[in-house]
Amino acid sequence: MDGRIAVITGAGRGIGREHALLFAQQGASVVVNDLGGSNSGEGADAGPAQEVVNEIVAAGGKAVANTDNVATWDGAKGLVDQAISEFGGLDIVVNNAGILRDSFIAGLDEAQWDSVIAVHLKGHAAVLHHAAAYWKSQSKAGDQPNAAVINTASASGVTVPNAGQANYGAAKAGIAALTLVAADELERYGVRVNAIAPIARTRLTLATPGMGAILGAAVEEGEFDAFSPANISPVVAYLATEKCPITGKVFAVQGGAISELAGWHDIKTIETEGPWEIDDIASRLP
């Protein structure tokens, strides 16, 4: 990724941090975005983003910190603008920022719903919007981009419905759909768009009931840790490279496996040659 410029949201901790470290190690200039809030999105702290930047710079890489709130249109614009002003352009967007405010539907309040949808779904769409506008203007000016977007969905939204995560699952399912639409729209401008649905040991997954037992504790140094956040980043790095041809795909990444996922599809169809009758539907619909 020598010479490529990337913005990575939620890059102060967990999976996003590993993305930033690997991208920089592979030669990319990275804008490390993180608001620095809690699991539930409360508060702000410039420390996590700056600590990752310090680590990258100490290793000889190029990075700057950004603490804009990508759940707002203006915050997302500030992030994209910073990449362009600091490094001279933008080639890669990795949308990774997220929070959890789990609740069963009957007890879910409006703030829990709105905040999770805002950070995940709107946060992806906002950064994607401003990046897409930049790439479109480049293309129209005759400087066709070779750009990549990698979004972050979740098994909770696309493969395994998780009780207590109506807000999170809905947002992640929306991100998968957004990915496919964006891939179709932006290909003409030289932009590829894919998504991953990762499972790794992070502060968010460990805060989800039952996940700690599934993921287990970190292994001893030198042993392969299938659920380390660092094990997610190589596929994201590949999808971000100039020579990768893949677009419009969603990949589950967990343990030692990468799986291509497919969305809703027909499994059984009933038909009629005339107007539908309720009793006919009742007798034939599984």
Backbone hydrogen bonds, N-H to C=O, Kabsch-Sander energy under -0.5 kcal/mol:
donor,donor_aa,acceptor,acceptor_aa,energy
3,G,27,G,-1.2
4,R,1,M,-2.3
6,A,29,S,-3.0
7,V,92,I,-2.1
8,I,31,V,-2.2
9,T,94,V,-2.4
11,A,8,I,-0.6
11,A,33,N,-2.9
13,R,10,G,-0.5
16,G,13,R,-0.6
17,R,13,R,-1.5
18,E,14,G,-1.7
19,H,15,I,-2.3
20,A,16,G,-2.4
21,L,17,R,-2.4
22,L,18,E,-2.4
23,F,19,H,-3.0
24,A,20,A,-2.3
25,Q,21,L,-2.2
26,Q,22,L,-1.9
27,G,24,A,-1.7
28,A,23,F,-2.5
29,S,4,R,-2.7
30,V,28,A,-0.5
30,V,62,K,-2.1
31,V,6,A,-2.7
32,V,30,V,-0.7
32,V,64,V,-2.9
33,N,8,I,-2.5
33,N,31,V,-0.9
34,D,66,N,-2.4
38,S,42,E,-2.5
41,G,38,S,-1.9
45,D,35,L,-2.0
50,Q,46,A,-1.8
51,E,47,G,-2.8
52,V,48,P,-1.7
53,V,49,A,-2.1
54,N,50,Q,-2.8
55,E,51,E,-2.0
56,I,52,V,-2.3
57,V,53,V,-2.9
58,A,54,N,-2.4
59,A,55,E,-1.0
60,G,57,V,-1.7
61,G,56,I,-2.7
62,K,28,A,-0.6
64,V,30,V,-2.0
66,N,32,V,-2.4
70,V,68,D,-0.9
72,T,69,N,-1.5
76,A,72,T,-2.3
77,K,73,W,-2.1
78,G,74,D,-2.5
79,L,75,G,-1.8
80,V,76,A,-2.2
81,D,77,K,-3.0
82,Q,78,G,-2.0
83,A,79,L,-1.7
84,I,80,V,-1.8
85,S,81,D,-2.7
86,E,82,Q,-3.0
87,F,83,A,-2.2
88,G,84,I,-1.4
89,G,83,A,-0.9
91,D,5,I,-2.7
92,I,5,I,-2.2
93,V,148,A,-2.2
94,V,7,V,-2.7
95,N,93,V,-0.6
95,N,150,I,-1.9
96,N,94,V,-0.7
100,L,39,N,-2.6
103,S,164,G,-2.0
107,G,104,F,-1.6
108,L,104,F,-0.8
108,L,105,I,-1.0
113,W,109,D,-1.9
114,D,110,E,-3.1
115,S,111,A,-2.4
116,V,112,Q,-1.3
117,I,113,W,-2.3
118,A,114,D,-2.4
119,V,115,S,-2.4
120,H,116,V,-2.3
121,L,117,I,-0.6
122,K,117,I,-2.4
123,G,118,A,-1.4
124,H,120,H,-1.9
125,A,121,L,-2.5
126,A,122,K,-3.1
127,V,123,G,-1.5
128,L,124,H,-2.4
129,H,125,A,-2.6
130,H,126,A,-2.0
131,A,127,V,-2.4
132,A,128,L,-2.9
133,A,129,H,-2.2
134,Y,130,H,-1.6
135,W,131,A,-2.6
136,K,132,A,-2.8
137,S,133,A,-2.0
138,Q,134,Y,-2.0
139,S,135,W,-2.6
140,K,136,K,-2.7
141,A,137,S,-1.4
142,G,139,S,-1.7
143,D,138,Q,-2.5
144,Q,142,G,-0.8
147,A,190,G,-2.5
148,A,91,D,-2.3
149,V,192,R,-2.4
150,I,93,V,-2.7
151,N,194,N,-2.8
153,A,151,N,-0.6
153,A,196,I,-3.1
157,G,154,S,-1.4
158,V,154,S,-1.6
159,T,155,A,-2.1
160,V,155,A,-3.1
162,N,156,S,-0.6
163,A,161,P,-0.6
165,Q,162,N,-1.8
166,A,103,S,-0.6
169,G,165,Q,-3.3
170,A,166,A,-2.0
171,A,167,N,-2.1
172,K,168,Y,-2.5
173,A,169,G,-2.5
174,G,170,A,-2.2
175,I,171,A,-2.0
176,A,172,K,-1.8
177,A,173,A,-2.0
178,L,174,G,-2.9
179,T,175,I,-2.2
180,L,176,A,-1.5
181,V,177,A,-2.2
182,A,178,L,-2.8
183,A,179,T,-2.4
184,D,180,L,-1.7
185,E,181,V,-2.3
186,L,182,A,-2.9
187,E,183,A,-1.0
189,Y,186,L,-1.5
190,G,187,E,-1.8
191,V,186,L,-1.7
192,R,147,A,-2.3
194,N,149,V,-2.6
195,A,249,K,-2.3
196,I,151,N,-2.2
197,A,251,F,-3.0
199,I,253,V,-2.1
201,R,227,F,-3.3
202,T,200,A,-1.1
206,L,202,T,-2.5
207,A,203,R,-0.6
208,T,205,T,-1.4
211,M,208,T,-2.1
212,G,208,T,-0.6
214,I,210,G,-1.2
215,L,211,M,-2.8
216,G,212,G,-2.2
223,E,220,E,-2.1
226,A,224,F,-0.8
228,S,225,D,-1.8
231,N,228,S,-1.8
232,I,229,P,-1.7
233,S,229,P,-0.8
235,V,232,I,-0.6
236,V,232,I,-1.0
237,A,233,S,-2.7
238,Y,234,P,-2.3
239,L,235,V,-2.3
240,A,236,V,-1.1
241,T,237,A,-0.6
241,T,238,Y,-1.5
244,C,241,T,-0.9
248,G,193,V,-2.9
250,V,261,L,-0.5
251,F,195,A,-2.4
252,A,259,S,-3.1
253,V,197,A,-1.7
254,Q,257,A,-2.2
255,G,199,I,-0.6
257,A,254,Q,-2.6
259,S,252,A,-2.7
261,L,250,V,-3.1
281,I,277,E,-2.4
282,A,278,I,-2.6
283,S,279,D,-1.7
284,R,280,D,-1.3
285,L,281,I,-3.1
